[in-house]
Every structure is written in C-alpha cells, then in structure tokens.
Amino acid sequence: MPTRRTASPIRSWETPLSSLSGPSHATPSSAPLHQRILLPSSATATKLPRILHSSAHSTLDPLLLDLIALALRAYVTPWYNGSISRDPDKDFLRAVTTVLVHSVQALEVRLAALDWVQLVTRDVPDLLTAHYGDWDIAHERAEGKAAERLFDHLQSHLAVSLSAPCTESTSTPTSPIAASVDKVYLRTLVDQLLKLLLPPEDLHAETERAIVREILVGVVFGTIYNRVAQPWFLHGLIAKQLEAHELQRHKTPATDSLAQDGAPAGPAGIAGMISNAGNYLVSAVAAVFSFALSGTSTSPAGPPIPKSPIHESFLALVRAVLPRSALLDQILRTVSLPLFLLSTPLDALVSSFVRTRLATESTARVVLDGAIRGMFPNEGWPAPKEEDPDDEGREDLKRRCEEALARALPESLPGLLFPSLPTSSEPSDSLAPRLRLARHLLRPLASHTANVHLFVSLIDLVVGKVFPELVVAPVD
C-alpha cells in the first residue's frame, strides 16, 4: 500500500481554496472548465493541483480535473444541494475532489508498478481461452438454456447466481434465465479497495465510506452487470465501431447511414451510444488505466519479460476462438516451431510494444478525452437515458454486428481454412461464408450469463494484480 506523502500537492491546493476571503473577482469565462465548476465566483487565481506523478501530468491533469468536475456537477451537486443551495462556496465539491485526487494518486502508484506485459499478453488471453473453451464444452453437452446452466457450473463463481434455478418445479426449457452478481460480494470487494485507496481520515468516516461503497456497487457495478453485459449492448457497440472504421476506410462522408438511433458517425457517434447505454463507466475506468500507464513508459526499467513464451497464449486463444479445422491445426503447428526458436526477440518486441505504444501520453489523452465526451455529450451534461431496445431492435443490433464483422474478414478466409463451417439458409453470395464465420467468433456474446461471468473474471483478475494483498493463496 503506497504511503501518503507529507508534501502532498493536494494539500497545497486545498489551503488557498479554503481560505478565499478576499475581494470578489469573477472567474473569467476563459478559465479551465474544472475551475469554473469547482471554484466560486469570488475565487482568485489558484495554482492547479498536480495529480499524476508522471511527467505527463501537465497534459493529463487538466483532463482528469475536467472529468472529476463534470461528474460532480452532474451526479453530486443535484443530490447535495437539492432545491436549496447548501454549498454556495463549493467547499463540499472541493472536499470531494480532494478525496478523489488522493485515491487516483494511490491507484496510479499501484498501476505503474503492475506488470502490464504479463497482464496483456498472458493473463487476459488465457482467461479468454478458458471462456471460449467452457462455452463450447457446454454447448457440446447441452442445448438452449441447459447449456447456459452447464456453463455456469463450469465457471462456478461464488458471486454469480442464475435467476431461474434448474429444478422441475420452477424451470422449463424455455424459462428466461439471467445471471446476477451477489451484492454482498461486491460490497466486500469495494470496502477492501477503499481501505487501500482512501486517506486515513476519510477511511475512518464510516458514513462517507458507506455512501461511496453503495454508489460504486449500485451504480458502477450495477450498470456493468445489468446493462453492459447484455448481448444487445455488446452487439451494438461492436457494430458501431466496425461501421465507423469501415466508413473511414472507404472515405465516405461522415454520415452513419446504418445508425438507427440518429447518432453521428465516427468517434462522436460511438461516444453517444456509450453514454446512452451506460458504457461511460467503462470509459472512465479505461481512462484511469491509461493515465497510469503513461507513467510506466518514462521509467528507466520496465517490468521483467515473462519467462514463458508469449506466443503460446495467443496460439491457444486462436485455437479456442476459431472453428476447428485440420488445416488450421497444421498451420499453427508449423508456425509454433519458428515462433519458439524466436521467442526471446519476439517476447522483447511485444513487451516493448506494450510499454511504448500503449503506455503513451497521447493514448492516455485520447482515452480521457473520449471518456469526457462519452460521459457528458450534451454540452457537458449526461445524455438522457434511453429505453432498452425491444426484441426486434436487439435482433437488428445482432444482425448489424455480424454483418459488420463479416465485411471486415478476408473474403477467402472461410473457404480456405474452414470448409466444414455449418451451412445456413442465407443466400449464396460472397458474404454468406464470412457471415457464418462471424457468428462463430461472436458465439459467447449472445449469452448474458456468459458475459456476466466474463466481466466478473476480468474484474477479479485486474483487482488481484493491482491489489495482490487481497488475493488469498490457494490451499495445497
């Protein structure tokens, strides 16, 4: 756990803000956004706090403060002030900002020390390989809802349960089934994370910690598991991303003719959908990871390269995701030998790419800017919540996702590697084989149960890497 520094930049910022009692000076309209939101109109020029320890703090700190300020204005000020302003001098907002900045600093220290090469090149591919493998095993042994229940047993997790138990009296083959995450597990997890991130004085304030915990459990995790894990949401997100890349590749006008909800094309349209569906929470988490990564690229020595070859995890993932094919197996066996012989320089190259291409200031800036636009697309305010699509809308999102992925695949790939792909009633055109392959690649996304298990596993993986003291050693 990182120790709290005595000369904290937060405290040097907090003092002048809390003692603003001089003559009235209106905050100029040209001031940064976070100053106009967090400072009262009587505020004088105040030195900005330094949040990140990285050398990129001058570029990323203002974006982080904008993100914090907009979130407080949208979600905290209405709740705290209500119909009567209880905080005319904005002392409460600045106090909350101080706590958030301290937590971000503590998280940055941990993320900067994380072995990102091991996480990106081994841990996540291995997790996805097991996810696809268990899904295929469940569908080989059962069909329909029974396959989802079998998958739930194969990836049993104490926090995940199904809403329709598999019993004779309460379930039928067509009963609706959905996975839910135990809130006791989430509260315990969040409580342990707050103990490691909050300042000591805020940690001992049980009421404050309980409010923060319930917000994270009910809003952040609740949105992830109840909405982001829905198949239609993931189908729509993938479809819009692929469609935007397709429009850019063909250099067509910036009008997304395939967007049914009227969202603009390109990154703005994607950000709008993310906001409307609640994925801004994921964007905010990605932003935190990105600015922490920016600090690792400036360190003289990065994390050690994993001892086992990196390519083994990627080859295993390819086998799990793609359909079974004798030709594909032969190709993978053939390329595995030269990859093994070149594993040392190849591992060094991949590790360097992760550190120098993913861990850059420009990447963090793009992600933070996208998070701000995605969370607050309506002139700095969240977009109004949209209703979930009906069955017809969900099928349309699924169709768009499959067709967009099919168009992105090479035309000769299905016939060359997978001549035994299952046939369908689609018309015999050039897109039909690629469409069947796209459906195979997307097969686990069609299940809310599988998506919930995947998100739980990813959260457990990341939390265990960032906070290793929370991981219980397995019993031999």
Secondary structure as GFF3:
##gff-version 3
##sequence-region A 1 476
A	DSSP	alpha_helix	9	18	.	.	.	ID=ss1
A	DSSP	alpha_helix	33	38	.	.	.	ID=ss2
A	DSSP	alpha_helix	57	71	.	.	.	ID=ss3
A	DSSP	pi_helix	72	76	.	.	.	ID=ss4
A	DSSP	alpha_helix	77	81	.	.	.	ID=ss5
A	DSSP	alpha_helix	91	112	.	.	.	ID=ss6
A	DSSP	alpha_helix	116	118	.	.	.	ID=ss7
A	DSSP	pi_helix	119	123	.	.	.	ID=ss8
A	DSSP	alpha_helix	124	141	.	.	.	ID=ss9
A	DSSP	alpha_helix	145	154	.	.	.	ID=ss10
A	DSSP	beta_strand	160	162	.	.	.	ID=ss11
A	DSSP	beta_strand	179	181	.	.	.	ID=ss12
A	DSSP	alpha_helix	183	197	.	.	.	ID=ss13
A	DSSP	alpha_helix	200	203	.	.	.	ID=ss14
A	DSSP	alpha_helix	206	215	.	.	.	ID=ss15
A	DSSP	pi_helix	216	221	.	.	.	ID=ss16
A	DSSP	alpha_helix	222	223	.	.	.	ID=ss17
A	DSSP	pi_helix	224	228	.	.	.	ID=ss18
A	DSSP	alpha_helix	231	250	.	.	.	ID=ss19
A	DSSP	alpha_helix	266	277	.	.	.	ID=ss20
A	DSSP	alpha_helix	280	296	.	.	.	ID=ss21
A	DSSP	alpha_helix	311	321	.	.	.	ID=ss22
A	DSSP	alpha_helix	326	341	.	.	.	ID=ss23
A	DSSP	alpha_helix	343	353	.	.	.	ID=ss24
A	DSSP	pi_helix	354	358	.	.	.	ID=ss25
A	DSSP	alpha_helix	361	375	.	.	.	ID=ss26
A	DSSP	alpha_helix	391	408	.	.	.	ID=ss27
A	DSSP	alpha_helix	413	417	.	.	.	ID=ss28
A	DSSP	alpha_helix	431	441	.	.	.	ID=ss29
A	DSSP	three_ten_helix	443	446	.	.	.	ID=ss30
A	DSSP	alpha_helix	448	466	.	.	.	ID=ss31
A	DSSP	three_ten_helix	468	470	.	.	.	ID=ss32
###
